[in-house]
Amino acid sequence: MTSSLGRRTEGADVNLTSGPSRITLPPAPPKPPSRRTPSPRIARLAADCSATEFWETVARRTPLVEEAGDGERRVTFLWRSIAATAVHVTVNRVTYDLDDSRMERVPGTDVWYAAFRLPADWRGSYTVLETDAAGSSPLSGTESRWAMRTIREEGSTDPRNPRRIRTHSGRLASVAELDTASPRAAPAHGPSPRAQRLVTPTGRPVWLSPPPDADGTPRPLVVVLDGEVWHASGYAAASADRLAESGTIRAPYLALVETGGTSPRRMADLSIDGAMSEEVVTTLLPWLRDRVPVSADPRDVVLTGESLGGLTALKTAFDHPESVGAALSQSASLWQADLLDRAATAGPVRLFLTVGVFEPTLLEPHRRLREALAERPPTMAYREFQGGHDMAWWRGLWEDGITDLLGGGRPSAAIQRSPQR
């Protein structure tokens, strides 16, 4: 479909105000060197075959992946359109502006393409947006991050790639993964039939899902922030059920907590000075304990979150170890606060931290936090992955984190880092 667009064009200094919290966007990092690269395979298209033959043979499954040397692959994203004026692909934390995202057209054909050099263990989500002349103008006048967000949210999935992920915005995106990327989580098939939608005393929706073998005995509890995403996709319940069935973890209750998606309320509640941490401890946990038999051991209470949710998970475990003894934090928004002061006095909580090598604003703060925690009581597992701010990675690493935090034995202080490139 061709979009004419009608998106806001605010820049990086946007402020969202709700109650006492004044939230700003993270600072824009310096743009890294572009990963765009020529595609000799596409350049040979006109000489080797017709466009129709190309789509029926070479491009039946996309993107195209070729060896590029030095541990990298040439990844060519493709789109088919005869009518589009312009086509853009947004690849999570790979395309930073319109120059990066703009696909080229093979002259005289319906073939559009953009090729990038990426590490062989990279994984990432992407969408494609084709525009007409009216749609291209608003994009050109938009600050780069908003332009990439517009393409991501209004773009389409790749019809020649069956791998998809449901993002934090609730939309579907295609997923490309290269040959040495770690195995991804097994499929999920929508909401768990055991999940019951409840409303907390503060008016917040929660989907509460008991373990399959619930028998009245106390169980661990996993509280999942941005629960509307994890519920609709079924990702959390599918992973927990699979791990429990295999005997890998002690089967938990799941409480999937709605936080408002991309709304200003989420920005306010999950910020470093937001109210979500106190709400979890003073309202949500007592309310849940009144309804289901939760283990009295705080180490059996795990709070999970990504981005701002990851920041809240860490903050809550640091500030309230007597209530939340474990945190699974992914790509935490440490641009708001590095949490080094809290790490200096952290109690014996258990942490599972992840961050993407393609997240320049977050990578170094995570490394500093890791170093600060290395000599402290928390038991910590730390992972860096070859990707960006992306559910394509968070979903599988959530399963790894739950395994680490709720496994039969207590977790070891494992640190895993991707090789420097």
C-alpha positions in Angstrom: 0.0 0.0 0.0 1.1 3.6 -0.7 1.0 6.0 2.2 0.4 9.7 2.1 1.4 10.0 5.8 0.0 12.4 8.4 2.4 12.2 11.2 3.6 14.6 13.9 7.0 16.2 13.3 8.2 17.0 16.8 11.9 16.9 17.3 14.1 15.4 20.0 13.2 18.1 22.6 9.6 16.9 23.0 8.4 16.9 26.6 5.6 14.8 28.1 4.3 16.1 31.4 2.1 14.0 33.7 1.8 14.8 37.4 5.2 15.4 39.0 7.2 13.8 36.3 8.6 15.8 33.4 9.8 13.3 30.8 12.1 14.0 27.8 13.2 11.8 25.0 16.7 10.3 25.3 19.5 12.3 23.8 20.1 11.5 20.2 23.4 9.6 19.9 25.9 10.5 17.3 25.0 8.7 14.1 27.2 5.7 13.6 28.8 5.0 10.2 26.2 3.8 7.8 26.1 0.1 7.2 24.7 0.5 3.7 26.6 -1.4 1.0 26.4 -2.0 -2.7 24.6 -5.2 -3.8 26.4 -6.8 -6.8 23.7 -9.5 -6.9 21.0 -6.9 -7.5 23.2 -5.0 -9.9 23.4 -8.1 -12.1 19.6 -8.5 -12.1 19.0 -6.7 -15.4 21.6 -8.8 -17.2 20.9 -12.2 -15.5 17.1 -12.4 -15.6 13.8 -10.6 -15.9 12.2 -9.0 -12.8 9.5 -11.6 -12.9 11.9 -14.5 -13.0 13.9 -12.8 -10.2 10.8 -12.7 -7.9 9.9 -16.3 -8.7 13.4 -17.7 -8.1 16.1 -15.7 -6.3 13.7 -13.6 -4.2 11.1 -16.1 -3.1 12.4 -15.8 0.5 13.7 -12.4 1.7 15.9 -10.8 2.8 18.8 -12.1 0.7 21.8 -13.0 2.8 25.4 -13.4 1.4 28.8 -13.9 2.9 30.6 -10.5 3.2 33.9 -11.4 5.0 35.2 -10.5 8.4 32.4 -12.2 10.2 29.7 -10.2 8.4 26.9 -10.8 6.0 25.5 -8.7 3.2 21.7 -8.5 3.9 19.6 -7.2 1.1 16.0 -6.2 1.9 13.6 -6.2 -1.0 10.2 -4.8 -1.9 8.0 -5.2 -5.0 6.1 -2.2 -6.3 5.5 -0.7 -9.7 3.5 2.4 -8.4 5.6 3.7 -5.5 7.4 7.0 -5.7 9.7 6.1 -2.9 10.1 3.1 -0.6 11.8 3.1 2.9 12.8 0.2 5.1 13.4 0.8 8.8 15.7 -1.8 10.4 15.9 -1.6 14.1 18.9 0.5 15.2 20.5 0.0 11.8 18.7 2.7 9.8 19.0 6.1 11.5 17.7 8.5 8.9 16.0 8.7 5.5 19.3 8.3 3.6 19.9 5.0 5.4 16.3 3.8 5.0 15.7 4.8 1.4 15.5 1.8 -1.0 16.8 2.0 -4.5 14.9 0.9 -7.6 16.4 -1.3 -10.3 15.7 0.9 -13.3 12.7 -0.2 -15.4 11.5 -2.9 -12.9 9.3 -3.3 -9.8 12.4 -4.2 -7.7 13.3 -2.0 -4.8 16.3 -2.9 -2.5 18.6 -1.8 0.3 21.7 -3.7 1.3 23.6 -3.6 4.7 26.7 -5.2 6.1 25.8 -6.8 9.5 27.4 -9.2 12.0 26.8 -12.8 11.4 25.0 -13.1 14.8 22.7 -10.2 14.2 18.9 -10.3 14.5 16.5 -7.5 14.0 13.0 -6.4 13.2 12.0 -4.3 10.2 9.0 -2.9 8.3 8.7 -1.3 4.8 6.8 1.8 3.8 6.1 2.9 0.3 5.0 6.4 -0.3 3.6 8.6 -3.1 4.8 12.1 -3.7 2.4 13.5 -1.1 3.8 11.1 1.5 7.5 11.7 0.9 7.4 15.4 1.8 6.3 15.1 5.5 9.0 12.4 6.0 11.7 14.7 4.7 10.7 17.5 7.1 10.6 15.3 10.1 13.4 14.8 12.7 15.2 11.6 11.9 14.0 9.6 14.9 10.4 10.5 14.3 10.8 9.6 10.6 12.1 6.2 11.5 9.3 5.7 14.0 6.7 6.7 11.4 8.1 4.2 9.0 8.2 1.5 11.7 4.6 2.1 12.8 3.0 2.7 9.5 5.1 0.3 7.5 4.1 -3.2 6.4 5.7 -6.6 7.1 7.7 -8.3 4.4 5.3 -10.7 2.5 8.3 -13.0 1.5 9.5 -13.4 5.1 7.3 -15.6 7.4 9.2 -14.6 10.6 7.3 -11.9 12.5 7.2 -10.4 16.0 4.7 -8.3 17.8 6.4 -5.1 18.9 5.8 -3.0 22.0 3.5 -0.7 20.0 1.3 -3.8 19.4 2.1 -3.9 15.6 3.6 -6.7 13.7 7.1 -6.4 12.2 9.2 -8.8 10.1 12.3 -10.4 11.6 15.6 -11.1 9.9 18.1 -13.2 11.7 21.5 -14.3 10.5 23.1 -17.7 10.7 25.0 -17.5 14.0 22.4 -15.7 16.0 21.3 -17.5 19.1 18.2 -19.7 18.8 15.0 -17.8 19.1 12.1 -18.7 21.3 9.5 -21.2 20.0 6.2 -19.9 18.5 3.4 -18.5 20.6 -0.2 -18.6 19.5 -1.9 -15.6 21.2 -3.2 -15.1 24.7 -3.2 -17.9 27.2 -6.7 -19.4 27.7 -6.0 -19.5 31.4 -5.4 -15.7 31.7 -8.1 -13.8 33.6 -8.4 -10.0 33.2 -8.7 -8.2 36.5 -8.5 -4.6 37.6 -6.3 -3.5 40.5 -7.5 -1.1 43.2 -5.7 1.7 41.3 -7.7 0.9 38.2 -4.9 -0.8 36.3 -5.8 -3.9 34.2 -3.8 -7.1 34.9 -4.0 -10.4 33.2 -3.4 -13.1 35.9 -2.5 -16.5 34.6 -2.1 -19.5 37.0 0.4 -22.3 36.2 -1.1 -25.3 34.4 -0.7 -27.5 37.5 -1.9 -25.0 40.1 -2.8 -27.0 43.3 -3.0 -24.4 46.0 0.6 -24.6 47.0 2.7 -21.4 47.0 4.4 -20.6 43.7 6.8 -18.1 42.3 5.3 -14.9 40.8 6.5 -13.2 37.7 5.2 -9.6 37.3 5.5 -8.5 33.6 5.4 -4.8 32.8 4.0 -3.8 29.5 1.7 -6.8 30.1 -0.7 -5.8 27.3 2.0 -6.7 24.8 3.1 -9.9 26.4 -0.5 -11.0 26.9 -1.8 -10.3 23.4 1.2 -12.0 21.8 1.1 -14.9 24.2 4.9 -14.8 24.5 5.2 -14.8 28.3 2.7 -17.6 28.9 4.0 -19.8 26.1 7.6 -19.5 27.4 6.7 -20.1 31.1 4.5 -23.1 30.2 7.2 -24.6 28.0 9.9 -24.1 30.7 7.7 -25.5 33.4 6.7 -28.5 31.4 10.3 -29.4 30.7 11.1 -29.1 34.4 13.5 -26.2 33.7 11.7 -23.8 36.1 9.3 -23.9 39.0 6.0 -23.1 37.4 5.0 -19.5 38.3 1.9 -17.4 38.4 2.1 -14.7 35.8 0.7 -11.1 36.4 0.9 -9.2 33.1 0.5 -5.5 34.0 -0.9 -3.0 31.5 1.3 0.1 31.4 -0.2 2.1 28.6 1.8 1.2 25.5 3.4 4.3 24.0 1.2 6.7 25.9 2.3 9.6 28.1 1.0 7.7 31.1 3.6 5.0 30.5 6.4 7.5 30.1 5.4 9.1 33.4 4.7 5.9 35.4 7.9 4.1 34.4 10.3 7.0 34.5 12.9 7.1 37.2 10.7 9.4 39.4 7.5 7.7 38.3 5.0 5.9 40.7 5.1 2.4 39.2 7.7 1.0 41.5 5.7 2.0 44.6 2.5 0.8 43.1 4.0 -2.6 42.5 5.2 -2.9 46.1 2.4 -1.3 48.0 -0.7 -2.1 46.0 -0.1 -4.8 43.3 1.8 -7.4 45.3 -0.5 -7.4 48.4 -3.5 -7.5 46.1 -2.1 -10.5 44.2 -1.2 -12.3 47.4 -4.8 -12.0 48.5 -5.9 -13.9 45.4 -3.3 -16.5 44.7 -0.8 -18.5 46.8 2.5 -16.7 46.2 5.8 -17.9 47.7 6.8 -15.8 50.8 10.4 -15.8 49.6 11.1 -12.4 47.9 13.6 -14.2 45.6 10.6 -16.0 44.1 9.1 -12.6 43.0 10.5 -11.5 39.6 9.7 -8.2 38.0 10.4 -8.0 34.3 10.5 -5.1 31.9 12.1 -3.6 28.8 13.3 -0.1 28.1 11.5 2.1 30.7 10.1 -1.1 32.1 13.6 -2.4 32.6 14.6 0.8 34.5 11.6 0.3 36.7 12.4 -3.4 37.3 15.9 -2.5 38.5 14.8 0.4 40.5 12.2 -1.7 42.3 14.6 -4.5 43.1 17.2 -2.1 44.4 14.8 -0.1 46.5 12.5 -2.9 47.7 14.5 -6.2 48.0 12.2 -7.3 50.8 9.4 -7.5 48.3 10.9 -8.0 44.9 14.0 -10.2 45.0 14.7 -10.6 41.3 14.6 -8.4 38.2 14.8 -9.2 34.6 15.8 -6.0 32.9 16.2 -5.6 29.1 17.6 -2.5 27.4 16.8 -0.4 30.5 16.4 3.3 29.9 19.6 4.1 31.8 19.8 7.4 29.9 17.3 8.7 32.6 19.4 7.5 35.5 22.5 5.3 35.6 21.4 3.8 39.0 25.0 3.7 40.1 24.0 5.2 43.5 21.5 2.4 44.0 23.9 -0.2 42.9 26.4 1.0 45.5 24.0 0.0 48.3 22.2 -2.8 46.6 21.1 -5.8 48.7 21.3 -9.5 47.8 18.9 -9.4 44.9 19.2 -11.4 41.7 19.5 -9.7 38.3 19.3 -10.7 34.7 20.4 -7.8 32.5 20.5 -7.5 28.7 21.4 -4.7 26.3 22.0 -4.5 22.5 25.4 -3.7 21.0 23.4 -1.6 18.5 22.0 0.6 21.3 24.7 3.4 21.6 22.7 5.4 24.2 22.3 2.4 26.5 25.4 0.2 26.0 28.0 2.1 28.0 25.6 2.9 30.9 24.9 -0.8 31.1 28.6 -1.7 31.1 29.2 0.8 33.9 26.3 -0.6 35.9 27.6 -4.1 35.4 31.1 -3.1 36.7 29.5 -1.4 39.7 27.5 -4.5 40.6 30.4 -6.9 40.1 31.6 -6.5 43.7 28.2 -6.1 45.3 25.8 -8.7 46.8 23.5 -9.0 43.8 23.8 -12.2 41.8 23.9 -11.0 38.2 23.7 -12.5 34.7 24.6 -10.0 32.0 24.1 -10.4 28.2 25.0 -8.2 25.3 23.4 -9.1 22.0 23.9 -8.1 18.3 20.8 -6.1 17.9 18.9 -3.0 18.9 15.9 -1.9 21.0 13.9 -4.8 19.8 11.4 -7.4 20.8 13.0 -9.7 18.2 15.7 -10.2 20.9 13.8 -9.4 24.1 11.4 -12.3 23.7 14.0 -15.0 23.6 16.1 -13.4 26.2 13.1 -13.1 28.5 12.9 -16.9 28.4 16.6 -17.2 29.2 16.1 -14.8 32.1 13.2 -16.6 33.6 15.3 -19.8 33.3 18.1 -18.2 35.1 16.0 -16.6 37.9 13.5 -19.5 38.5 15.6 -22.5 37.5 15.9 -25.5 39.9 19.1 -24.1 41.3 20.0 -20.5 42.1 21.6 -18.7 39.2 25.4 -18.2 38.8 26.9 -14.8 38.2 27.4 -15.4 34.5 28.6 -12.5 32.2 28.3 -12.9 28.5 29.5 -10.3 26.1 29.4 -10.1 22.3 32.8 -9.8 20.7 33.9 -6.2 19.8 33.7 -5.3 16.1 
